[in-house]
């Protein structure tokens, strides 16, 4: 039996490029055909996509938590949707899939990148194989108690493909094309792994999540400065002590104090959806993880289930 | 008595740069002080700004219509807000103002521009004076039966300052700075007019609204193509017959058929908020209106009321 992969677009209803691609490729598009894979697609949050909003009751990509998944009577629309997705396509669902690829876009200048939610060996193999092909950066979003319940964590292997910058609610051919490229390479890597032909030749370079920084706020909780223009030119840049970080309305600057433990790099600077989460930018540390044969073994084991 | 000007930011709750400027300049900011003017500021739609949404029940900038303004029991939140704004600051309100400047932002690559909603001589004088200083384009959004009830129309003189591109919900110092520049020059022109010192030396170049184009849609009403990348590099460009207009998911292109009546120029290409209005881009024709002394006379008369 072919290994099964689920591609989800529209997990956030105002990120419209991923779901638009899936809808317009139609049934059995050649882009998604791989000999050793059975690929299915799904709209993550159809109600939010219809409304043009990130979510209706709660962020679907924070809703894969026991509290919501184990409550058959939850009034939360996204809790219900998380249960439905797992019941249909989850590893123990009616039409089980083993791998989840979750298509996202961001208002931050992130380019094409992958987001991992921990160090599961199968995820590391998939990310490393993709990075060897495309060279794209990998954000390892681990150990963040403020942010849990990501969709990809509910599958044995899974990650998010994140593309930006693009405004919420805007269709952009360039963003669609970037998503398509990333998606095709992810499927190529899975195909190779399923055929026992994936060999990792290099280390995996990750940007490990250290923490997030909010805008400075006044006594009423309103932002009293915004990110400095230099922070908006592109993420993944090193932020050194003394670099401009925020800018007040009068043009004065707040600089970064530095991190005694080493160089830091920004990600998700000015992601519109993170303002409500109190996140202006997140800081990461660049690290190289030597590729291990056990990663590929783990991915092959997932695909053979 | 000094002529009174009302500056509104946050008419759309997800356009956060204008209201942020107004909130953080605080009371009596030097940027807004002019000897011959009394300048007040107001948040257009505080409930929508709090929610981070364009509006709650209905677009506030389409709510200045008799049907809503004359219904004291309207359940529409924006209808109520339109009534409040006029009762407080309208030309016949408790603290009357004669001129309205409405701060907006757009996801379209429009740069800094002014939007006029008709050919009232006082509006033309204000726009022409500002164009002479800054050279910015002026979009004359007239004769569009699908779009009525703009806020500026409810004041004797008024227009919108539109700045982009910026994603909805994102604070950007560059966008704030552009808004500030446009606003300062608008106040300078009003100050000159109030002092009887405004002299228009040139014609006013306008981009007259011709109509809007929706994305091609399938039988289910879903877009089956998006705007071509060349249409997203910047508005105000001439669109010639044969130029690429839309792009399908498979990369094929739909070209523009041309307009037999003359050259057309695009505005508001890929404004996220216009997807629900079925507008992918709007077409305009560039025209020069010879400046008339009567425009300045009309603006002076408004300011002396």
Boltz contact constraints between the chains, C-beta under 6 A:
constraints:
  - contact:
      token1: [A, 21]
      token2: [B, 249]
      max_distance: 6.0
  - contact:
      token1: [A, 24]
      token2: [B, 249]
      max_distance: 6.0
  - contact:
      token1: [A, 107]
      token2: [B, 167]
      max_distance: 6.0
  - contact:
      token1: [A, 107]
      token2: [B, 170]
      max_distance: 6.0
  - contact:
      token1: [A, 167]
      token2: [B, 107]
      max_distance: 6.0
  - contact:
      token1: [A, 167]
      token2: [B, 167]
      max_distance: 6.0
  - contact:
      token1: [A, 167]
      token2: [B, 272]
      max_distance: 6.0
  - contact:
      token1: [A, 168]
      token2: [B, 168]
      max_distance: 6.0
  - contact:
      token1: [A, 169]
      token2: [B, 272]
      max_distance: 6.0
  - contact:
      token1: [A, 170]
      token2: [B, 107]
      max_distance: 6.0
  - contact:
      token1: [A, 170]
      token2: [B, 270]
      max_distance: 6.0
  - contact:
      token1: [A, 170]
      token2: [B, 272]
      max_distance: 6.0
  - contact:
      token1: [A, 171]
      token2: [B, 226]
      max_distance: 6.0
  - contact:
      token1: [A, 173]
      token2: [B, 226]
      max_distance: 6.0
  - contact:
      token1: [A, 173]
      token2: [B, 229]
      max_distance: 6.0
  - contact:
      token1: [A, 173]
      token2: [B, 247]
      max_distance: 6.0
  - contact:
      token1: [A, 174]
      token2: [B, 229]
      max_distance: 6.0
  - contact:
      token1: [A, 226]
      token2: [B, 171]
      max_distance: 6.0
  - contact:
      token1: [A, 226]
      token2: [B, 173]
      max_distance: 6.0
  - contact:
      token1: [A, 229]
      token2: [B, 173]
      max_distance: 6.0
  - contact:
      token1: [A, 229]
      token2: [B, 174]
      max_distance: 6.0
  - contact:
      token1: [A, 247]
      token2: [B, 173]
      max_distance: 6.0
  - contact:
      token1: [A, 249]
      token2: [B, 21]
      max_distance: 6.0
  - contact:
      token1: [A, 249]
      token2: [B, 24]
      max_distance: 6.0
  - contact:
      token1: [A, 270]
      token2: [B, 170]
      max_distance: 6.0
  - contact:
      token1: [A, 272]
      token2: [B, 167]
      max_distance: 6.0
  - contact:
      token1: [A, 272]
      token2: [B, 169]
      max_distance: 6.0
  - contact:
      token1: [A, 272]
      token2: [B, 170]
      max_distance: 6.0
